[in-house]
Amino acid sequence: MNRTILVVFAAIIVPFTLFSTEPSAFGAGNLNNPKPYGLTSTEEVILENKKNLQNVVVKSNNQANKVDSIRDRIDGLQEVIEGLVVKSHENKINIQKLSQKSNQELESSNEYEKRLSEVSEKNTKTVEELKLAVAEMSSILNTIKTSYVTKQEFNAMVEDVNRFKSLVAKELKNPSKETKSTFSGMNNAEIYNKAKTLYDNKQYTNAIEYYSYLIDQNYKSATSHYMIGEMNYYRKNYAQAVAYFKKSATLHSEASYMPTLMLHAAVSMEKTGDKLNAQSFYNAIISKYPNSEYAQSAKKNLSSMN
């Protein structure tokens, strides 16, 4: 009996404990996920840089392997050519020896012609083998010229990546002149009130700009993340909503808006296909706020999922 109670208690408490102490329970913002969702703008930039660098590394490794393979083939061809040169030299010596022998040293002129013919055949074979080796060498060189990135091209690609990283870092570090002019002459409290007015009037684009500025200023950051999450939720940008809800919960897990945040986070998870975490959050809402409208909504959503 006691064991059953403990299991039920754990099933109810653990999701909420994860929620309040470990925001990764949201399942969003995980850059190691094969299909990450709910990324902030900074996380999206990091993911894009990560993909670009991985592509460069993969392409470089593939080219290195192919170059090693070609190098082995070239070494093999070099050995063949060296062997053919030796054979050709030996045949030349044999011809010279034959020409120096008198007719008396040969049994007959027929024997001389026969041996001369054999030497000629060997020379012909040697020449053909040399031609094949040279043709293959030319093919390899053409492949190198047409299929592989030159050192200059590779350096240009690296410069492009570095330029992109520098541009992103500059954009993240320095707010634009337009942003500065928008909020010039206003203190953070005034900006916060203006943001709330814009939100109440459903002017979400402008409201998000104001709340984002407050986040950069580290002013009421938890609430600002929550409000941006709400606007993304109402716009049905569920993955983005989860990302902002997650950050808000990290900053202030006991905020007054937490029941709404939990419910909307659960709905957003369900909409993005993260049903396991959605169920955990619905159960946590029912446990934490059993007699509230949030619990009723959670029960209804759980029922529709089953």
C-alpha positions as CSV (number, residue, x, y, z in Angstrom):
1,M,0.0,0.0,0.0
2,N,2.7,2.5,1.0
3,R,4.7,1.5,-2.1
4,T,1.8,2.4,-4.3
5,I,1.3,5.8,-2.6
6,L,5.0,6.5,-3.1
7,V,4.8,5.6,-6.8
8,V,1.8,7.9,-7.4
9,F,3.4,10.7,-5.4
10,A,6.5,10.5,-7.5
11,A,4.5,10.5,-10.7
12,I,2.8,13.7,-9.7
13,I,5.7,15.6,-8.0
14,V,8.7,14.7,-10.3
15,P,7.4,16.6,-13.4
16,F,6.9,19.8,-11.4
17,T,10.2,19.3,-9.6
18,L,11.9,19.0,-13.0
19,F,10.0,22.1,-14.1
20,S,11.1,24.3,-11.2
21,T,14.7,23.2,-10.9
22,E,15.7,21.8,-14.3
23,P,14.2,23.7,-17.3
24,S,15.6,21.2,-19.7
25,A,12.4,19.2,-18.9
26,F,10.8,21.4,-21.6
27,G,12.7,19.5,-24.2
28,A,13.4,22.7,-26.2
29,G,16.7,24.4,-26.9
30,N,18.7,21.2,-27.0
31,L,21.3,21.7,-29.7
32,N,22.4,18.1,-29.6
33,N,18.9,16.9,-30.5
34,P,18.8,15.7,-34.2
35,K,15.8,17.9,-34.8
36,P,16.1,20.8,-32.2
37,Y,13.2,23.1,-31.7
38,G,12.3,26.0,-29.6
39,L,15.6,27.8,-30.1
40,T,16.3,31.3,-29.2
41,S,17.9,33.6,-31.8
42,T,21.3,33.1,-30.2
43,E,20.9,29.3,-30.2
44,E,19.8,29.4,-33.9
45,V,23.0,31.3,-34.8
46,I,25.1,28.8,-32.8
47,L,23.4,25.9,-34.5
48,E,23.9,27.4,-38.0
49,N,27.6,27.9,-37.2
50,K,27.9,24.4,-35.9
51,K,26.4,23.0,-39.1
52,N,28.6,25.1,-41.3
53,L,31.8,24.0,-39.5
54,Q,30.7,20.4,-39.6
55,N,30.2,20.6,-43.3
56,V,33.7,22.1,-43.7
57,V,35.2,19.4,-41.6
58,V,33.4,16.6,-43.4
59,K,34.3,17.9,-46.8
60,S,37.9,18.4,-45.8
61,N,38.1,14.9,-44.4
62,N,36.6,13.4,-47.6
63,Q,39.0,15.3,-49.7
64,A,42.0,14.3,-47.5
65,N,40.9,10.6,-47.9
66,K,40.6,10.9,-51.7
67,V,44.0,12.7,-51.9
68,D,45.6,9.9,-49.9
69,S,44.1,7.4,-52.2
70,I,45.3,9.2,-55.3
71,R,48.8,9.6,-53.7
72,D,48.9,5.8,-53.3
73,R,47.9,5.3,-56.9
74,I,50.6,7.8,-58.0
75,D,53.2,6.0,-55.9
76,G,52.2,2.7,-57.5
77,L,52.3,4.2,-61.0
78,Q,55.8,5.6,-60.2
79,E,57.0,2.1,-59.3
80,V,55.5,0.7,-62.6
81,I,57.1,3.4,-64.7
82,E,60.5,2.9,-63.0
83,G,60.2,-0.8,-63.7
84,L,59.3,-0.1,-67.3
85,V,62.3,2.2,-67.7
86,V,64.6,-0.5,-66.4
87,K,63.1,-3.0,-68.9
88,S,63.5,-0.6,-71.7
89,H,67.2,0.0,-70.8
90,E,67.8,-3.8,-70.6
91,N,66.2,-4.2,-74.1
92,K,68.3,-1.4,-75.5
93,I,71.4,-3.2,-74.2
94,N,70.3,-6.5,-75.7
95,I,69.8,-4.9,-79.1
96,Q,73.3,-3.4,-78.9
97,K,74.8,-6.7,-78.0
98,L,73.0,-8.4,-80.9
99,S,74.2,-5.8,-83.3
100,Q,77.8,-6.2,-82.1
101,K,77.9,-10.0,-82.6
102,S,79.1,-11.2,-85.9
103,N,77.1,-13.6,-88.0
104,Q,79.6,-16.3,-87.1
105,E,78.4,-16.2,-83.4
106,L,74.9,-16.9,-84.5
107,E,73.8,-20.2,-85.8
108,S,72.1,-18.6,-88.7
109,S,70.5,-15.4,-89.9
110,N,67.1,-16.8,-89.0
111,E,68.1,-17.1,-85.4
112,Y,69.3,-13.5,-85.4
113,E,66.0,-12.3,-86.9
114,K,64.1,-14.4,-84.4
115,R,65.9,-12.9,-81.4
116,L,65.7,-9.4,-82.9
117,S,61.9,-9.9,-83.2
118,E,61.6,-11.0,-79.6
119,V,63.5,-7.9,-78.4
120,S,61.3,-5.7,-80.7
121,E,58.1,-7.2,-79.2
122,K,59.4,-6.5,-75.7
123,N,60.1,-2.9,-76.6
124,T,56.7,-2.5,-78.2
125,K,55.0,-3.9,-75.0
126,T,57.1,-1.6,-72.8
127,V,56.0,1.4,-74.9
128,E,52.4,0.5,-74.6
129,E,52.6,0.1,-70.9
130,L,54.3,3.5,-70.6
131,K,51.4,5.0,-72.7
132,L,48.8,3.5,-70.3
133,A,50.7,4.7,-67.3
134,V,50.9,8.2,-68.7
135,A,47.2,8.2,-69.6
136,E,46.2,7.1,-66.1
137,M,48.5,9.8,-64.6
138,S,46.8,12.4,-66.8
139,S,43.4,11.2,-65.7
140,I,44.4,11.5,-62.0
141,L,45.6,15.1,-62.6
142,N,42.4,16.1,-64.3
143,T,40.4,14.6,-61.4
144,I,42.4,16.7,-58.9
145,K,41.9,19.8,-61.0
146,T,38.1,19.4,-61.4
147,S,37.0,17.7,-58.2
148,Y,38.9,19.2,-55.3
149,V,38.8,22.5,-53.5
150,T,42.0,24.4,-54.1
151,K,44.0,25.9,-51.2
152,Q,42.8,29.3,-52.3
153,E,39.2,28.2,-52.4
154,F,39.4,26.5,-49.0
155,N,40.9,29.7,-47.4
156,A,38.2,31.8,-49.0
157,M,35.6,29.4,-47.5
158,V,37.2,29.8,-44.0
159,E,37.2,33.5,-44.4
160,D,33.5,33.5,-45.2
161,V,32.7,31.5,-42.1
162,N,34.9,33.8,-39.9
163,R,33.2,36.8,-41.5
164,F,29.8,35.4,-40.8
165,K,30.8,34.7,-37.2
166,S,32.1,38.2,-36.7
167,L,29.0,39.7,-38.2
168,V,26.7,37.7,-35.9
169,A,28.8,38.5,-32.8
170,K,28.7,42.2,-33.7
171,E,24.9,42.1,-34.1
172,L,24.4,40.2,-30.8
173,K,26.7,42.6,-29.0
174,N,25.7,46.0,-30.3
175,P,22.0,47.0,-30.6
176,S,21.2,48.8,-33.9
177,K,21.1,52.6,-34.2
178,E,17.4,52.2,-34.9
179,T,16.8,50.4,-31.6
180,K,18.7,53.1,-29.7
181,S,16.6,55.8,-31.3
182,T,13.3,53.9,-30.5
183,F,14.0,53.9,-26.8
184,S,16.0,57.1,-26.4
185,G,14.7,59.4,-23.7
186,M,12.8,56.5,-21.9
187,N,13.9,54.6,-18.8
188,N,13.4,50.9,-18.4
189,A,10.2,51.3,-16.3
190,E,8.6,53.4,-19.0
191,I,9.6,51.0,-21.7
192,Y,8.1,48.1,-19.6
193,N,4.8,50.0,-19.3
194,K,4.8,50.7,-23.0
195,A,5.5,47.1,-23.8
196,K,2.5,46.0,-21.7
197,T,0.3,48.5,-23.4
198,L,1.3,47.2,-26.8
199,Y,0.7,43.7,-25.7
200,D,-2.8,44.6,-24.4
201,N,-3.6,46.1,-27.8
202,K,-2.3,43.0,-29.5
203,Q,0.4,44.9,-31.2
204,Y,2.7,41.9,-30.8
205,T,5.5,42.8,-33.2
206,N,6.2,46.1,-31.5
207,A,5.6,44.6,-28.0
208,I,8.2,41.9,-28.8
209,E,10.7,44.6,-29.8
210,Y,10.2,46.4,-26.4
211,Y,10.4,43.2,-24.3
212,S,13.5,42.1,-26.2
213,Y,15.2,45.4,-25.4
214,L,14.3,44.9,-21.7
215,I,15.9,41.4,-21.8
216,D,19.1,43.0,-23.3
217,Q,19.0,45.5,-20.4
218,N,18.4,42.6,-17.9
219,Y,15.3,44.4,-16.6
220,K,12.5,42.2,-15.5
221,S,13.9,39.5,-17.7
222,A,11.8,36.6,-16.4
223,T,8.5,38.5,-17.1
224,S,9.8,39.7,-20.5
225,H,10.6,36.2,-21.6
226,Y,7.2,35.0,-20.4
227,M,5.4,37.8,-22.3
228,I,7.3,37.0,-25.5
229,G,6.5,33.4,-25.0
230,E,2.8,34.3,-24.7
231,M,2.8,36.3,-27.9
232,N,4.5,33.4,-29.7
233,Y,1.9,31.1,-28.2
234,Y,-1.0,33.2,-29.5
235,R,0.7,33.4,-32.9
236,K,1.0,29.6,-32.8
237,N,4.8,29.7,-32.9
238,Y,4.8,26.9,-30.4
239,A,8.4,25.9,-30.6
240,Q,9.5,29.5,-29.9
241,A,7.0,29.8,-27.2
242,V,8.5,26.8,-25.3
243,A,11.9,28.4,-25.6
244,Y,10.9,31.6,-23.9
245,F,8.7,29.8,-21.3
246,K,11.7,27.7,-20.5
247,K,13.9,30.7,-19.9
248,S,11.3,32.5,-17.9
249,A,10.9,29.4,-15.6
250,T,14.7,29.3,-15.2
251,L,14.8,32.9,-14.0
252,H,11.7,32.8,-11.7
253,S,9.9,29.5,-11.1
254,E,7.5,31.0,-8.4
255,A,6.2,33.9,-10.5
256,S,2.4,34.7,-10.3
257,Y,1.9,33.8,-13.9
258,M,3.4,30.3,-13.5
259,P,0.0,28.5,-13.8
260,T,-0.6,30.1,-17.2
261,L,3.0,29.5,-18.2
262,M,2.8,25.8,-17.3
263,L,-0.5,25.3,-19.2
264,H,0.6,27.1,-22.3
265,A,4.0,25.4,-22.2
266,A,2.2,22.0,-22.0
267,V,-0.1,22.9,-25.0
268,S,2.9,24.1,-27.0
269,M,4.8,20.9,-26.3
270,E,1.7,18.9,-27.4
271,K,1.5,20.9,-30.6
272,T,5.2,20.4,-31.4
273,G,4.8,16.6,-30.9
274,D,6.6,16.5,-27.5
275,K,3.6,14.6,-25.9
276,L,5.6,12.9,-23.2
277,N,6.6,16.2,-21.6
278,A,3.2,17.7,-22.3
279,Q,1.6,14.9,-20.2
280,S,4.0,15.5,-17.4
281,F,3.2,19.2,-17.3
282,Y,-0.5,18.6,-17.4
283,N,-0.2,16.2,-14.5
284,A,1.9,18.7,-12.6
285,I,-0.7,21.5,-13.1
286,I,-3.5,19.2,-11.8
287,S,-1.3,18.3,-8.8
288,K,-0.2,21.9,-8.0
289,Y,-3.5,23.7,-8.7
290,P,-6.2,21.0,-8.3
291,N,-9.2,23.3,-8.0
292,S,-8.2,25.9,-10.6
293,E,-9.4,26.5,-14.1
294,Y,-5.9,25.5,-15.2
295,A,-6.4,22.0,-13.7
296,Q,-9.7,21.7,-15.5
297,S,-8.1,22.6,-18.8
298,A,-5.2,20.2,-18.2
299,K,-7.6,17.3,-17.5
300,K,-9.5,18.1,-20.6
301,N,-6.3,18.2,-22.7
302,L,-5.0,14.9,-21.2
303,S,-8.3,13.2,-21.9
304,S,-8.2,14.3,-25.6
305,M,-4.6,13.0,-25.8
306,N,-5.7,9.5,-24.5
